[in-house]
Amino acid sequence: MRILLAGLALASLSACGLAPMYAGGGSGGVAQSLAAVEVPAIEGRAGWLMRNALLDRLGAAGAAAPQYRLEVRLDDQLEGLGVLRDDTITRERRTLRARYQLVDMATGNIVLDATDGSDAGIDVVSSEYATIAAEQSALERLAEDVAQRIVTRVALTLRNQPAGQP
């Protein structure tokens, strides 16, 4: 009876329509499409971190002739949250938001227009150096997180492009 139930469960899973996005590894269609995305310079330190994180993820399959351009605009905010009676800030929140467009370089059409973001909490301590280091570390983690979200959304978009379309 258990074998029959296990067989039915496996049969139903194979018919669910799920397919691996990165089938074929680095030589698969999605990986090759991601390798064909160029990322122009993004303004500021957060932009530098974001561009490097994006290039690391997009170029994992190697280099390809650019077919798409990923234009990214960032909004990096740092705000005080926990405030004591003497107006001393004890907690900060760093928020990194990205507005991005994936542009087909051959036609100039916008294939994807979206936003993503993430935030992190930072404890403000008595050492100014430690607080600055925590703020910078938070920015690095946020850039990595948002870059991963962007690449996932771009991969889904490119995977759903009709065959023969760049």
KETORDREN-211140 format. One line per 4 residues: number of its first residue (from 0); for each residue x, y, z of N, C-alpha, C. Coordinates in Angstrom, 2 decimals. Last residue first. Layout:
N
NUM) X Y Z X Y Z X Y Z  ...
***
This chain:
166
165) 15.28 37.91 -28.45 16.51 38.18 -27.69 16.20 38.51 -26.26  13.25 35.18 -29.39 13.32 36.59 -28.99 14.62 36.80 -28.23  13.32 32.47 -29.67 13.74 33.27 -30.81 13.79 34.75 -30.52  10.56 31.91 -27.53 11.73 31.37 -28.22 12.03 32.22 -29.44
161) 9.56 34.57 -25.30 9.28 33.60 -26.37 10.57 33.15 -27.06  10.61 34.66 -21.90 10.65 35.27 -23.23 10.34 34.21 -24.28  10.80 33.44 -19.47 9.47 33.50 -20.06 9.43 34.21 -21.41  13.43 33.83 -18.82 12.97 32.47 -19.03 11.63 32.45 -19.76
157) 13.47 36.56 -18.34 14.16 36.04 -19.52 13.74 34.61 -19.84  11.99 36.64 -15.93 11.54 37.37 -17.11 12.18 36.80 -18.38  13.59 35.11 -14.24 12.21 34.70 -14.51 11.68 35.38 -15.77  15.91 36.72 -14.26 15.95 35.34 -14.77 14.55 34.83 -15.10
153) 14.94 39.03 -13.01 15.42 39.11 -14.40 15.44 37.71 -15.02  14.41 38.00 -10.46 13.31 38.55 -11.26 13.70 38.64 -12.73  17.03 37.24 -9.73 15.95 36.25 -9.76 14.81 36.74 -10.64  18.32 39.71 -9.78 18.73 38.66 -10.72 17.66 37.58 -10.82
149) 16.98 41.02 -7.65 16.93 41.55 -9.02 17.26 40.45 -10.03  17.70 39.43 -5.47 16.28 39.59 -5.82 16.14 40.06 -7.27  20.47 39.83 -5.47 19.93 38.48 -5.67 18.46 38.54 -6.08  20.54 42.58 -4.91 21.08 42.08 -6.18 20.54 40.68 -6.47
145) 19.54 42.58 -2.31 18.75 43.20 -3.37 19.25 42.74 -4.74  21.69 41.22 -1.02 20.31 40.73 -0.95 19.47 41.28 -2.10  23.92 42.86 -1.53 23.92 41.45 -1.94 22.49 40.90 -2.01  23.06 45.23 -0.31 23.38 45.21 -1.74 23.36 43.79 -2.27
141) 22.85 44.37 2.36 21.65 44.79 1.63 21.89 44.78 0.12  25.54 43.88 2.98 24.58 42.78 3.01 23.31 43.13 2.23  26.55 46.53 2.71 27.09 45.43 1.90 26.11 44.26 1.84  25.06 47.87 4.68 24.93 48.26 3.27 25.45 47.15 2.35
137) 26.03 46.61 6.98 24.62 46.48 6.63 24.40 46.82 5.16  28.65 47.54 6.92 28.40 46.11 6.80 26.95 45.85 6.40  28.17 50.25 7.40 28.77 49.81 6.14 28.54 48.32 5.88  27.09 50.12 10.01 26.32 50.73 8.91 26.86 50.27 7.55
133) 29.24 48.99 11.39 27.96 48.26 11.31 27.10 48.81 10.18  31.11 51.05 11.15 31.41 49.73 10.57 30.13 48.91 10.42  29.78 53.03 12.61 30.04 53.24 11.18 30.33 51.91 10.49  29.85 51.77 15.14 28.56 52.11 14.51 28.74 52.31 13.02
129) 32.58 51.59 15.64 31.78 50.37 15.56 30.43 50.63 14.88  33.23 54.34 15.73 33.84 53.46 14.73 33.00 52.19 14.55  31.87 55.19 17.99 31.47 55.72 16.69 32.02 54.83 15.56  30.79 53.38 20.66 31.94 53.55 19.77 31.46 53.99 18.39
125) 28.31 52.97 21.79 29.09 54.14 22.22 30.30 54.40 21.32  26.06 51.97 19.11 26.79 51.77 20.36 27.64 53.00 20.67  23.16 51.16 17.59 24.09 52.27 17.74 24.74 52.12 19.11  22.36 48.41 15.63 22.48 48.93 16.99 23.52 50.04 17.00
121) 20.30 48.28 12.83 21.67 48.49 13.30 21.61 49.03 14.73  18.39 46.35 10.52 18.48 47.10 11.77 19.92 47.15 12.25  17.70 46.67 7.05 18.44 46.03 8.14 18.44 46.95 9.35  15.81 45.89 4.05 16.27 46.76 5.13 16.94 45.95 6.23
117) 15.28 46.02 0.50 15.49 45.29 1.73 15.92 46.28 2.80  13.68 45.82 -2.74 14.39 46.45 -1.64 14.51 45.54 -0.45  12.69 46.58 -6.08 12.95 45.64 -5.01 13.69 46.37 -3.91  10.72 47.19 -8.97 11.45 47.68 -7.80 11.62 46.53 -6.82
113) 10.71 47.19 -12.61 10.32 46.72 -11.29 11.12 47.44 -10.19  10.26 46.28 -15.78 10.33 47.52 -15.00 9.82 47.17 -13.61  11.42 44.62 -18.61 11.06 44.51 -17.20 11.25 45.87 -16.54  11.80 45.46 -21.18 11.32 44.10 -20.98 10.80 43.92 -19.55
109) 11.47 48.18 -23.13 11.66 47.81 -21.72 11.00 46.46 -21.50  13.12 48.39 -26.29 11.92 48.10 -25.49 12.30 47.75 -24.06  15.24 48.63 -27.94 15.04 49.72 -27.00 13.81 49.52 -26.13  16.02 46.61 -29.66 14.79 47.34 -29.97 14.58 48.58 -29.09
105) 18.51 45.75 -28.71 18.23 45.74 -30.15 17.04 46.63 -30.49  18.46 45.80 -25.94 19.34 46.73 -26.63 19.06 46.80 -28.13  15.87 45.84 -23.78 16.34 45.08 -24.94 17.16 46.05 -25.79  16.33 46.54 -20.40 16.06 47.10 -21.72 16.67 46.19 -22.77
101) 15.00 46.46 -17.32 15.76 45.61 -18.24 15.36 46.04 -19.64  15.21 48.68 -14.64 14.59 48.38 -15.93 15.55 47.51 -16.73  14.60 49.34 -11.16 15.41 48.86 -12.27 14.57 48.55 -13.49  15.14 50.65 -8.09 14.20 50.72 -9.22 15.03 50.33 -10.43
97) 15.79 49.56 -4.86 16.28 49.63 -6.24 15.11 49.70 -7.20  16.59 50.51 -1.56 15.56 50.24 -2.57 16.17 50.42 -3.95  17.59 49.90 1.60 18.11 50.02 0.24 17.02 49.59 -0.72  17.77 51.21 4.80 16.88 50.69 3.77 17.53 50.94 2.42
93) 18.60 50.82 8.12 19.14 51.14 6.79 18.25 50.45 5.78  17.84 52.14 11.18 17.36 51.24 10.13 17.92 51.72 8.81  19.20 52.14 14.49 19.01 52.71 13.17 18.46 51.65 12.22  19.12 52.93 17.93 18.88 51.94 16.88 18.65 52.68 15.57
89) 19.55 55.03 19.58 20.10 53.74 20.00 19.95 52.66 18.93  20.19 58.46 19.77 19.68 57.37 18.94 20.35 56.07 19.35  19.27 60.73 22.22 20.32 59.84 21.75 19.68 58.70 20.98  17.51 62.45 23.47 17.63 62.49 22.00 18.81 61.70 21.46
85) 17.13 61.77 26.09 18.12 62.83 25.81 18.42 62.95 24.31  15.39 59.63 25.95 14.87 60.92 26.40 15.83 62.07 26.10  16.32 57.85 22.91 16.18 58.00 24.35 15.67 59.39 24.69  15.05 56.20 20.13 15.53 57.48 20.64 15.27 57.54 22.14
81) 15.34 54.05 17.51 15.26 54.08 18.97 15.87 55.36 19.50  15.81 55.07 14.80 14.55 54.50 15.28 14.41 54.63 16.79  17.15 57.01 12.18 17.19 56.65 13.59 15.83 56.16 14.05  17.95 55.83 8.91 17.12 56.62 9.82 17.24 56.09 11.24
77) 19.12 55.94 5.74 19.54 55.56 7.08 18.77 56.45 8.04  18.64 54.78 2.42 18.18 55.61 3.54 18.72 55.04 4.85  19.15 54.84 -0.93 19.75 54.33 0.31 19.39 55.29 1.44  18.00 53.97 -3.89 17.63 54.88 -2.83 18.11 54.25 -1.52
73) 19.24 53.61 -7.25 19.14 53.20 -5.85 18.68 54.35 -4.96  18.57 52.34 -10.41 18.63 53.55 -9.60 18.38 53.13 -8.15  19.78 50.60 -13.20 19.41 50.54 -11.79 19.58 51.92 -11.15  19.34 48.85 -16.13 19.51 50.19 -15.58 18.95 50.20 -14.16
69) 20.71 46.50 -17.99 19.99 46.60 -16.73 20.31 47.95 -16.10  20.34 45.61 -21.28 20.99 46.54 -20.38 20.11 46.66 -19.14  20.96 42.81 -23.46 20.10 43.58 -22.56 20.96 44.52 -21.73  22.92 41.72 -24.90 21.63 41.84 -25.57 20.68 42.71 -24.76
65) 26.42 41.47 -25.25 25.29 42.10 -24.55 24.04 42.20 -25.44  27.80 38.28 -25.68 27.55 39.58 -26.30 26.32 40.20 -25.65  29.03 36.93 -22.58 28.27 36.81 -23.82 28.10 38.21 -24.40  30.97 35.10 -20.21 30.64 36.34 -20.91 29.88 36.03 -22.20
61) 29.69 32.95 -17.59 30.70 33.43 -18.52 30.24 34.71 -19.19  27.83 32.40 -15.75 27.92 31.45 -16.87 28.99 31.86 -17.87  27.96 34.55 -14.03 28.38 33.24 -13.52 28.56 32.22 -14.65  27.19 37.16 -14.48 28.28 36.61 -15.28 28.74 35.24 -14.83
57) 25.25 37.72 -12.58 24.88 37.67 -13.99 25.95 36.98 -14.83  26.67 37.74 -10.14 25.57 36.79 -10.36 25.23 36.64 -11.84  28.61 39.72 -10.46 28.99 38.39 -9.96 27.92 37.36 -10.29  27.03 41.90 -11.22 27.95 41.31 -12.19 28.41 39.93 -11.76
53) 25.69 42.40 -8.77 24.94 42.01 -9.97 25.85 41.32 -10.99  27.84 43.14 -7.14 27.02 41.98 -6.77 26.22 41.48 -7.98  28.71 45.44 -8.53 29.60 44.29 -8.37 28.83 43.03 -8.03  26.42 47.07 -8.25 26.88 46.67 -9.58 27.80 45.44 -9.48
49) 26.32 47.40 -5.43 25.23 46.74 -6.16 25.70 46.24 -7.52  28.70 48.81 -4.89 28.47 47.50 -4.28 27.41 46.72 -5.05  28.15 51.12 -6.40 29.34 50.31 -6.69 29.17 48.89 -6.13  25.86 52.03 -5.10 25.81 51.65 -6.51 26.98 50.78 -6.90
45) 26.87 52.68 -2.61 25.86 51.62 -2.70 25.75 51.13 -4.13  28.52 54.78 -3.45 29.11 53.58 -2.87 28.13 52.41 -2.93  27.34 56.25 -6.64 27.58 56.15 -5.20 28.21 54.83 -4.75  25.50 55.08 -9.50 26.06 56.15 -8.70 26.24 55.78 -7.22
41) 26.57 52.47 -11.54 25.49 52.97 -10.68 26.13 53.94 -9.70  27.46 51.63 -14.90 27.83 52.12 -13.57 26.61 52.69 -12.85  25.42 49.06 -16.52 26.24 50.28 -16.48 26.53 50.70 -15.04  25.49 45.79 -17.16 25.07 46.68 -16.08 25.97 47.91 -16.11
37) 24.17 43.53 -19.58 25.21 44.46 -19.13 24.64 45.40 -18.09  23.47 40.21 -20.16 22.94 41.44 -19.54 24.13 42.30 -19.11  24.22 37.72 -20.95 24.09 38.74 -22.00 23.48 40.03 -21.47  24.01 36.04 -18.81 25.36 36.46 -19.18 25.33 37.57 -20.23
33) 21.29 35.51 -18.94 21.80 36.35 -17.85 23.19 36.87 -18.17  21.29 33.78 -21.15 20.58 35.07 -21.22 21.07 36.02 -20.14  22.71 31.64 -20.07 23.26 32.37 -21.20 22.59 33.72 -21.37  20.89 30.85 -18.07 22.25 31.27 -17.70 22.90 32.06 -18.83
29) 18.69 30.11 -19.67 18.58 31.21 -18.71 19.96 31.74 -18.33  19.74 27.93 -21.25 19.20 29.14 -21.84 19.15 30.33 -20.89  22.88 26.47 -20.11 21.43 26.52 -20.29 20.97 27.88 -20.79  25.49 26.38 -19.42 25.21 26.40 -20.86 23.72 26.43 -21.14
25) 25.51 26.22 -16.68 26.04 27.42 -17.31 25.77 27.51 -18.79  22.68 24.07 -16.49 23.80 24.74 -15.83 24.21 26.00 -16.56  20.47 22.82 -17.42 21.60 22.91 -18.33 22.79 23.63 -17.74  18.14 24.82 -15.75 18.41 23.53 -16.40 19.54 23.72 -17.41
21) 17.36 26.82 -13.98 18.73 26.81 -14.48 19.10 25.46 -15.08  14.76 26.18 -13.30 15.02 27.41 -14.04 16.40 27.38 -14.67  13.15 23.05 -13.65 14.27 23.80 -13.08 14.60 25.02 -13.95  9.61 23.07 -13.49 10.81 22.79 -14.28 11.95 23.61 -13.69
17) 6.38 21.93 -12.80 7.60 22.54 -12.32 8.77 22.12 -13.19  4.09 20.59 -13.55 4.58 21.65 -14.42 5.82 22.36 -13.92  3.07 18.37 -12.31 2.72 19.67 -11.75 3.24 20.83 -12.58  3.68 15.80 -12.94 2.69 16.46 -13.78 2.37 17.88 -13.31
13) 5.34 14.87 -11.00 5.90 15.03 -12.34 4.93 15.76 -13.26  3.60 14.67 -8.83 4.64 15.70 -8.83 5.19 15.93 -10.23  2.07 12.43 -9.47 1.41 13.74 -9.41 2.43 14.88 -9.41  4.01 10.44 -9.33 3.34 10.70 -10.60 2.67 12.07 -10.59
9) 4.63 10.50 -6.61 5.65 10.84 -7.60 5.02 11.16 -8.94  2.16 9.66 -5.54 2.70 10.97 -5.17 3.75 11.40 -6.19  1.94 7.08 -6.61 0.95 8.10 -6.96 1.46 9.51 -6.66  4.14 5.88 -5.31 4.09 5.97 -6.77 3.10 7.02 -7.24
5) 3.29 6.04 -2.65 4.51 6.73 -3.06 4.55 6.91 -4.57  1.04 4.36 -2.78 0.88 5.78 -2.44 2.11 6.59 -2.86  2.32 1.93 -3.42 1.32 2.48 -4.32 1.12 3.97 -4.06  3.89 1.58 -1.16 4.55 1.72 -2.46 3.58 2.34 -3.47
1) 1.95 1.26 0.80 2.86 2.41 0.86 3.53 2.65 -0.49  0.82 -1.18 0.00 0.00 0.00 0.00 0.87 1.26 0.00
***
